[in-house]
Amino acid sequence: MSNLLDLAVLERKKYNDLNDVLDLTQQLGEALDRNDEVSVRMLVAMRQDPILHLEEVNRTAKSRLASLTEEEQERIKALLAGAAAQDDGEKTFLEQAGKARGLLERVVELDRRISLRLAGENSFYKK
């Protein structure tokens, strides 16, 4: 299923963008520790590019998923819900999706901590 390999490539792109966001978020935390307001502002602005690229990759992935047959969509949903891979393409897709999901969880947790630290009760995560 070449569609599955296309989706695996998109998952890899998600991972790369998330890795950039994680790196910048870690630097943001370090700048906060130093009370370096100039670096904080710069790093917040710099995070926007990989986040916007990540949104574009997500839109592309949704579009590709929507173009698949109902059977293919159901198989991908099953894989993401824990079904075992039946071939190398499915295995590759699952590996890439798992790596991206794990990194996303790390990014969200770090972002949550920084947001709460910066904005307190006004944080996105408090709403």
C-alpha positions in Angstrom: 0.0 0.0 0.0 2.0 3.0 -1.3 -0.6 5.3 0.4 0.6 3.9 3.7 4.2 4.8 2.8 3.1 8.3 1.9 1.5 8.6 5.3 4.7 7.2 6.9 6.7 10.0 5.2 4.3 12.6 6.6 4.6 11.1 10.1 8.4 11.4 9.7 7.9 15.1 8.7 5.7 15.5 11.8 8.4 14.0 13.9 11.1 16.3 12.5 8.9 19.4 13.1 8.1 18.3 16.6 11.8 17.8 17.3 12.4 21.4 16.2 9.6 22.6 18.5 10.9 20.5 21.4 14.4 21.9 21.0 13.1 25.5 20.9 10.8 24.8 23.8 13.7 23.5 25.9 15.8 26.6 25.0 12.8 28.7 26.0 12.7 27.0 29.4 16.5 27.6 29.8 16.0 31.3 28.9 13.2 31.5 31.5 15.6 30.1 34.1 18.1 32.8 33.3 15.3 35.5 33.3 16.5 36.4 29.7 13.4 38.2 28.4 15.0 39.0 25.0 15.7 35.3 24.3 12.3 34.3 25.6 10.6 36.6 23.1 12.9 35.5 20.3 12.4 31.8 21.0 8.6 32.1 21.2 8.7 33.8 17.8 11.0 31.1 16.4 8.7 28.3 17.5 6.0 29.6 15.2 7.7 28.4 12.0 7.9 24.7 12.8 4.5 24.8 14.4 3.0 26.3 11.2 4.8 23.7 9.1 3.5 21.0 11.4 -0.1 22.3 10.9 0.5 22.1 7.1 1.8 18.5 7.4 -1.3 17.6 9.5 -3.6 19.1 6.8 -1.8 17.2 4.1 -2.1 13.9 6.1 -5.8 14.5 6.7 -6.3 15.2 3.0 -4.5 12.0 2.0 -6.5 10.0 4.5 -9.7 11.4 3.1 -8.7 10.3 -0.4 -8.2 6.7 0.6 -10.9 4.0 0.2 -13.1 3.3 3.2 -11.3 0.0 3.6 -7.9 1.6 3.7 -9.1 4.2 6.2 -10.5 1.5 8.5 -7.2 -0.4 8.3 -5.2 2.7 9.3 -7.6 3.4 12.2 -7.2 -0.2 13.3 -3.4 0.1 13.2 -3.5 3.3 15.2 -5.8 1.7 17.7 -3.3 -1.1 18.3 -3.8 -3.7 15.5 -0.6 -5.6 14.6 1.2 -4.7 11.3 0.7 -7.2 8.6 3.5 -6.1 6.3 6.6 -3.9 6.1 4.6 -0.8 5.0 2.3 -1.1 7.9 5.2 -1.6 10.3 7.0 1.5 8.9 3.9 3.6 9.2 3.3 2.4 12.8 6.9 3.1 13.8 6.8 6.6 12.4 3.4 7.4 13.9 4.5 6.0 17.3 7.6 8.1 17.3 5.7 11.3 16.3 3.0 10.6 19.0 5.6 10.0 21.7 7.5 13.2 20.8 4.2 15.2 20.7 3.4 14.1 24.2 6.9 15.3 25.4 6.4 18.7 23.6 2.9 19.2 25.1 4.1 18.4 28.6 7.0 20.8 28.4 4.9 23.4 26.7 2.3 23.0 29.5 4.9 23.6 32.2 6.3 26.6 30.5 2.9 28.1 29.7 1.8 27.7 33.3 5.1 29.3 34.4 4.8 32.2 32.1 1.0 32.9 32.2 -0.1 31.3 35.4 -3.9 31.5 35.7 -4.1 33.0 32.2 -2.4 30.0 30.6 -4.0 28.2 27.7 -3.7 25.0 29.8 -5.8 26.5 32.7 -8.8 27.1 30.4 
